Amino acid sequence: MTPKPFSLCLLPFAMVLVVAGCKSPFDRTRDASKGGGTGTITATTNFVVFSSELVTGGGAFEYPGSQGQSLVFNDSSNPISRRSIRYSWTGELVTNLGCPAQNPANLAGFDLQHAVNQSDYATAGRDLRATGAGYTKVTFYARGSLSTYTVLKIEAASAGAVANACVPPDSPCMTLSAKGNAADDSCSSPGYAANPYAKPPEPLTATWQQYSIPIPNSQLANVRDFLKATFVYTPAAYGAPTGQGGTVYFDQIQYEQ
């Protein structure tokens, strides 16, 4: 059964839901065949998050607001499956609803979450260990382009910081950048210790590439966020100029053994 549309906002890296004007892209996640996503997790090799459509039974949202962003789930320009996700940010200032010192206005992102309704987000996430499938990594295909000083931070299997709006939890993470240099790493929040689950940056290209993020078993116990993708303008003291930002495409997102 296809989940109903919803609308919610999220503080960046904070996993605290709020009720302030953000648009919902969820009405664009449905398969035109009306097959819908069951959200079923079984003891199979892979748990598919997205392939032609969002099939987790959960939802999606942009954060910290929706300004200058576009998120669609039916891009047919050059998908690997029948449709891919296309997400872009113009660099326009995105309204930050909390913790400005920790989260300067230099970012914009989207999240594929475990719940459909806003009221359900803070409840227990999915336990991906329960089936005994033994997932050890998240894999996905991506392609795109980034403006100068902009990188793309990818996080997976996050429990979300629902109890503390200003301290993001460590989660499996990697940075995609124009060249994939070590200096481009954006997986550790400014002022905090290095993220122990971060892997080295890799380049984002205009052609499809498969990426993989290792997932420790302990991170699978309470997954609220299946995948997060955040454009980060790296001179953190400044917002990205309008017209800057990037565009990225995703396809075949799944948890694997």
Stockholm file with secondary structure:
# STOCKHOLM 1.0

chainA/1-257         MTPKPFSLCLLPFAMVLVVAGCKSPFDRTRDASKGGGTGTITATTNFVVFSSELVTGGGAFEYPGSQGQSLVFNDSSNPISRRSIRYSWTGELVTNLGCPAQNPANLAGFDLQHAVNQSDYATAGRDLRATGAGYTKVTFYARGSLSTYTVLKIEAASAGAVANACVPPDSPCMTLSAKGNAADDSCSSPGYAANPYAKPPEPLTATWQQYSIPIPNSQLANVRDFLKATFVYTPAAYGAPTGQGGTVYFDQIQYEQ
#=GR chainA/1-257 SS CCCCCCCCEECTTTCCEECSCCCCCGGGCSCTTSCCCCCCCCSSSCEEEESSSBCSSCEEEEESCCTTEEEEEEECSSCSSSCEEEEEECCCCCCCCSCTTTSCSCEEEEEEESCSSGGGTTSCCBCTTTTCCCCCEEEEEEEEEECTTEEEEEEEEECCCTTCTTSCCCCCEEEEESSCCGGGCCCSCTTSCCCTTBCCCEECCSSCEEEEEECCGGGGSSBSEEEEEEEEESSTTSCCCTTCCEEEEEEEEEEEC
#=GC SS_cons         CCCCCCCCEECTTTCCEECSCCCCCGGGCSCTTSCCCCCCCCSSSCEEEESSSBCSSCEEEEESCCTTEEEEEEECSSCSSSCEEEEEECCCCCCCCSCTTTSCSCEEEEEEESCSSGGGTTSCCBCTTTTCCCCCEEEEEEEEEECTTEEEEEEEEECCCTTCTTSCCCCCEEEEESSCCGGGCCCSCTTSCCCTTBCCCEECCSSCEEEEEECCGGGGSSBSEEEEEEEEESSTTSCCCTTCCEEEEEEEEEEEC
//
